[in-house]
Amino acid sequence: MISQVAAGVYSYLPLAWRVLKKIENIIRDEMNKAGGQELMMPVLQPLELWQESGRDQAFGKTLFTLLDRRERKLALGPTHEEVITQLVNHNVQSYRDLPLLLYQVQTKFRDEPRPRGGLVRVREFTMKDLYSFDTDEAGLDVSYNKMLQAYRNVYDRCDLPTTLVEADSGAIGGKDSHEFMVIAESGENEILYCSGCQYSSNAEKAQSAKGTVEGGGPLPVEEVATPGKYSIEQVSDFLKVPRNQTLKAVFYLADGELIFVVIRGDLDVNEVKLKNALHCFELRMATEDEVIEAGIVAGFASPVGIKGIRVVADDSVNSGTNFVAGGNKPDTHLRNVNYPRDFKAEIIDDIALARVGEGCPRCGVKLSSTHGIEVGHVFKLGTFLSEKLGALFIDPGGAPHPIVMGCYGIGLGRLLAAAIEQNHDDKGIIWPLPIAPYHIYLCPLYLEGAKVAEVAEDLYNQLEAAGLEVLFDDRDESPGVKFNDADLLGIPIRVTISPRTLEKDSVEVKWRSEKEPQLVPLDSIVTHLKELVTRGVRTS
Ligand SMILES: [Zn+2]
């Protein structure tokens, strides 16, 4: 199917290429039906455009950059919002030019830190990316819903069940964002979902009900000696208070600045949420040395009385009273710490990691977890890019406004990989018929019997003439070898011709997904197969 050239860089061999072309045609058809117009933008993009939008920093090292012979900086497009926004800026003047849906099927480049999973996380890949342009939010909602439906149609036609989940918009930016996930144990994304309602979210973005902790009326702060008790576990055991009655201090470096994060002791920080709350580009946990260097008493740090460092609090600090927190002195903690009476936070937001078994943020039922492969990602970008790049339209009264944008991507290779993840057994692939490289695996056995070869050759020509796609295994190999290869390649329908089937003027038809073959008379086999394939490959 594929052959690796470098880390995250692959050649697609003939079978995979046929699958990719089928996926591409289905996508193109659905984009056109939704009103999309196809165009083609370049891979080479001036880095200035990315600097103008500010997204060169958001993409960071993921952006492949290079210098041309005149020392001008260029980027290899990881996505095309900048180029298309500039294009629309040059070509759209009036509200009468909108709405507009433009798309392409183009190669993208992303310097992923950890290419993995074959085609799932690669550095060069083909993506369909559509961009919507509207006059207002209501228009964006219409375009967004149109695309959600078009995407559902695409997966449906590929016979690939997907789940729509809420997603983080990451480096792309914008506010609302959803992913289409193929549920697979091997998937790199954790999904939290609620069986009580429709809530379903990428774990990066998921929320959970944090509940309230009954701590009584606020009491005066008091110091308590906690010799050698550094961790939340040690402190809560030693003082005999539940973990959710404590506050934990965690330190991060955000674009090089040390940040003090406060969160309830039973919760953990979700770094994606924290990064979004801080609007920073790079975030990592601070080392113990970095914390000590900043003059902080590691293990006993407290937001109470801390100076010269930005404090970010999870909104769980509001979920109770009289918490135990650090004392900012060795071997000391404080009881009865209350927010905002005893400390201030520059940012207070939901920055907690939601976990299985916690309550659904909408209905309270316990959240469940599964894994998935993301096969589509849609974003409501809003106006931040059109504002930065000056893409405006004039309303009926003559006033200029930024164009409201959305963007919608499907990675073709990843869809192929996800289809295999979802459709295989221990013998090999079981292709869904609509995207299978071939419909039929034509498998003549015992070719030395002249009649078998002759009938097979004749049937091959008839099936091709009927518009069916046939992989003709005319090798002189044993039945075992041929059947194993047929199972491995996963072509949906296997047609076997042998001296035994010909005694009954028949051939054997077997679905890759089923165990038992069926004998079909030779004189009706072409009609029979044509019917099976037509039924399996819907065109709308
Ligand atoms: Zn729910």
Residues whose N, C-alpha, C, O or C-beta is under 5 A from the ligand:
A	BS01	ZN	C194 G196 C197 Y199 C360 R362 C363 G364 V365
